[in-house]
């Protein structure tokens, strides 16, 4: 397997993968009508998956409370559930979600590579971001 940075030409593949993953992960959480709709077109409009991060700020995402598998994965890679709220889901219903946060992009990527926490802390003097990233 070769891992490389994304390129603009990859957008269609990323959108298709994102839509397929939503259909699988959120079946039983979001309505079938929404999941069976044209998610690919919506992902193109929204810009697909966007995570807002820079080297000196925190990273976070929102996860549905009922998505137990994803919440467990995020915990295993160092994510902390720092907020719970009911928000408008993509299918229009209000659903409970958790904001899962990492202190920095390095904390998230380091955890996925199995690095010890002390090797993935955010730079000194940095602050968590107030901006949102969406899965």
C-alpha positions as a Markdown table, in Angstrom:
| # | Residue | x | y | z |
|---|---|---|---|---|
| 1 | Unk | 0.0 | 0.0 | 0.0 |
| 2 | Unk | 1.3 | 3.4 | -0.9 |
| 3 | Unk | 0.1 | 6.4 | 1.1 |
| 4 | Unk | 0.3 | 9.9 | -0.5 |
| 5 | Unk | -1.2 | 13.3 | -0.1 |
| 6 | Unk | -4.6 | 13.9 | -1.7 |
| 7 | Unk | -4.8 | 15.7 | -5.0 |
| 8 | Unk | -7.7 | 17.6 | -6.6 |
| 9 | Unk | -8.1 | 14.7 | -9.1 |
| 10 | Unk | -8.9 | 12.4 | -6.1 |
| 11 | Unk | -12.1 | 14.3 | -5.2 |
| 12 | Unk | -14.5 | 11.9 | -6.9 |
| 13 | Unk | -12.9 | 8.9 | -5.2 |
| 14 | Unk | -12.9 | 10.5 | -1.8 |
| 15 | Unk | -16.6 | 11.6 | -2.2 |
| 16 | Unk | -17.6 | 8.1 | -3.2 |
| 17 | Unk | -15.7 | 6.5 | -0.3 |
| 18 | Unk | -17.2 | 9.1 | 2.1 |
| 19 | Unk | -20.8 | 8.4 | 0.9 |
| 20 | Unk | -20.3 | 4.6 | 1.1 |
| 21 | Unk | -18.9 | 4.9 | 4.6 |
| 22 | Unk | -21.8 | 7.0 | 5.7 |
| 23 | Unk | -24.3 | 4.5 | 4.3 |
| 24 | Unk | -22.6 | 1.7 | 6.2 |
| 25 | Unk | -21.8 | 3.5 | 9.5 |
| 26 | Unk | -25.1 | 5.5 | 9.9 |
| 27 | Unk | -27.6 | 2.9 | 8.8 |
| 28 | Unk | -30.0 | 2.6 | 11.8 |
| 29 | Unk | -28.9 | 6.0 | 13.0 |
| 30 | Unk | -30.0 | 8.3 | 10.1 |
| 31 | Unk | -33.1 | 7.6 | 8.1 |
| 32 | Unk | -32.9 | 5.2 | 5.2 |
| 33 | Unk | -34.5 | 7.8 | 2.9 |
| 34 | Unk | -31.6 | 10.2 | 3.6 |
| 35 | Unk | -28.9 | 7.5 | 3.3 |
| 36 | Unk | -30.4 | 6.2 | 0.0 |
| 37 | Unk | -30.4 | 9.7 | -1.5 |
| 38 | Unk | -27.7 | 11.2 | -3.6 |
| 39 | Unk | -25.1 | 11.5 | -0.9 |
| 40 | Unk | -22.3 | 11.9 | -3.5 |
| 41 | Unk | -23.8 | 15.1 | -4.8 |
| 42 | Unk | -24.3 | 16.4 | -1.3 |
| 43 | Unk | -20.7 | 15.5 | -0.4 |
| 44 | Unk | -19.4 | 17.5 | -3.4 |
| 45 | Unk | -21.6 | 20.5 | -2.4 |
| 46 | Unk | -20.4 | 20.4 | 1.2 |
| 47 | Unk | -16.9 | 19.8 | 0.2 |
| 48 | Unk | -16.9 | 16.3 | 1.6 |
| 49 | Unk | -15.0 | 15.5 | 4.7 |
| 50 | Unk | -13.3 | 18.6 | 6.1 |
| 51 | Unk | -11.2 | 18.7 | 9.2 |
| 52 | Unk | -10.1 | 22.2 | 10.3 |
| 53 | Unk | -6.6 | 22.0 | 11.7 |
| 54 | Unk | -3.3 | 23.7 | 11.8 |
| 55 | Unk | -0.1 | 22.7 | 13.6 |
| 56 | Unk | -0.8 | 24.9 | 16.6 |
| 57 | Unk | -4.5 | 24.3 | 17.4 |
| 58 | Unk | -6.6 | 21.4 | 18.4 |
| 59 | Unk | -8.6 | 19.1 | 16.1 |
| 60 | Unk | -12.1 | 17.9 | 16.7 |
| 61 | Unk | -15.1 | 16.2 | 15.1 |
| 62 | Unk | -18.7 | 15.4 | 15.9 |
| 63 | Unk | -19.9 | 11.8 | 16.3 |
| 64 | Unk | -23.4 | 10.6 | 16.8 |
| 65 | Unk | -24.0 | 9.2 | 20.3 |
| 66 | Unk | -25.4 | 6.0 | 18.8 |
| 67 | Unk | -22.3 | 5.4 | 16.7 |
| 68 | Unk | -20.7 | 3.3 | 19.4 |
| 69 | Unk | -18.1 | 1.7 | 17.2 |
| 70 | Unk | -16.7 | 5.1 | 16.0 |
| 71 | Unk | -16.7 | 6.5 | 19.6 |
| 72 | Unk | -14.7 | 3.5 | 20.7 |
| 73 | Unk | -12.2 | 4.0 | 17.8 |
| 74 | Unk | -11.8 | 7.7 | 18.6 |
| 75 | Unk | -11.1 | 6.8 | 22.3 |
| 76 | Unk | -8.5 | 4.3 | 21.2 |
| 77 | Unk | -6.6 | 6.9 | 19.2 |
| 78 | Unk | -6.6 | 9.4 | 22.0 |
| 79 | Unk | -9.8 | 11.4 | 21.4 |
| 80 | Unk | -11.7 | 12.8 | 24.3 |
| 81 | Unk | -15.4 | 13.4 | 24.4 |
| 82 | Unk | -15.5 | 17.0 | 25.5 |
| 83 | Unk | -19.1 | 18.1 | 24.7 |
| 84 | Unk | -22.5 | 16.5 | 24.2 |
| 85 | Unk | -25.4 | 18.2 | 22.5 |
| 86 | Unk | -28.4 | 17.5 | 20.4 |
| 87 | Unk | -27.9 | 18.9 | 16.9 |
| 88 | Unk | -29.7 | 18.8 | 13.5 |
| 89 | Unk | -28.5 | 15.7 | 11.7 |
| 90 | Unk | -28.1 | 15.6 | 7.9 |
| 91 | Unk | -31.5 | 13.9 | 7.6 |
| 92 | Unk | -33.1 | 16.8 | 9.5 |
| 93 | Unk | -33.8 | 15.1 | 12.8 |
| 94 | Unk | -32.3 | 16.3 | 16.1 |
| 95 | Unk | -29.8 | 13.6 | 17.3 |
| 96 | Unk | -27.4 | 13.5 | 20.3 |
| 97 | Unk | -23.8 | 14.0 | 19.3 |
| 98 | Unk | -20.4 | 14.2 | 21.0 |
| 99 | Unk | -17.6 | 16.5 | 20.1 |
| 100 | Unk | -14.4 | 14.4 | 20.2 |
| 101 | Unk | -11.1 | 16.4 | 20.5 |
| 102 | Unk | -7.4 | 16.0 | 20.2 |
| 103 | Unk | -4.9 | 18.6 | 21.4 |
| 104 | Unk | -3.3 | 18.8 | 18.0 |
| 105 | Unk | -3.2 | 17.2 | 14.5 |
| 106 | Unk | 0.0 | 15.5 | 15.7 |
| 107 | Unk | -1.8 | 14.0 | 18.7 |
| 108 | Unk | -4.3 | 12.4 | 16.3 |
| 109 | Unk | -1.9 | 11.2 | 13.6 |
| 110 | Unk | 0.6 | 10.0 | 16.2 |
| 111 | Unk | -2.0 | 8.0 | 18.0 |
| 112 | Unk | -3.0 | 6.3 | 14.7 |
| 113 | Unk | 0.7 | 5.4 | 14.2 |
| 114 | Unk | 1.0 | 4.0 | 17.8 |
| 115 | Unk | 3.3 | 6.8 | 19.0 |
| 116 | Unk | 3.4 | 7.3 | 22.8 |
| 117 | Unk | 1.4 | 10.4 | 24.0 |
| 118 | Unk | 4.5 | 12.4 | 25.0 |
| 119 | Unk | 5.7 | 12.3 | 21.4 |
| 120 | Unk | 2.5 | 13.7 | 20.0 |
| 121 | Unk | 1.6 | 16.7 | 22.3 |
| 122 | Unk | 0.8 | 20.0 | 20.7 |
| 123 | Unk | 3.4 | 22.7 | 20.6 |
| 124 | Unk | 4.0 | 24.9 | 23.7 |
| 125 | Unk | 1.8 | 27.9 | 23.8 |
| 126 | Unk | -0.8 | 26.6 | 21.4 |
| 127 | Unk | -4.6 | 26.7 | 22.1 |
| 128 | Unk | -7.4 | 24.4 | 21.1 |
| 129 | Unk | -9.4 | 25.5 | 18.1 |
| 130 | Unk | -12.9 | 26.8 | 18.3 |
| 131 | Unk | -13.5 | 25.8 | 14.7 |
| 132 | Unk | -15.3 | 22.6 | 13.8 |
| 133 | Unk | -14.3 | 19.7 | 11.7 |
| 134 | Unk | -16.9 | 17.3 | 10.3 |
| 135 | Unk | -16.6 | 13.6 | 9.4 |
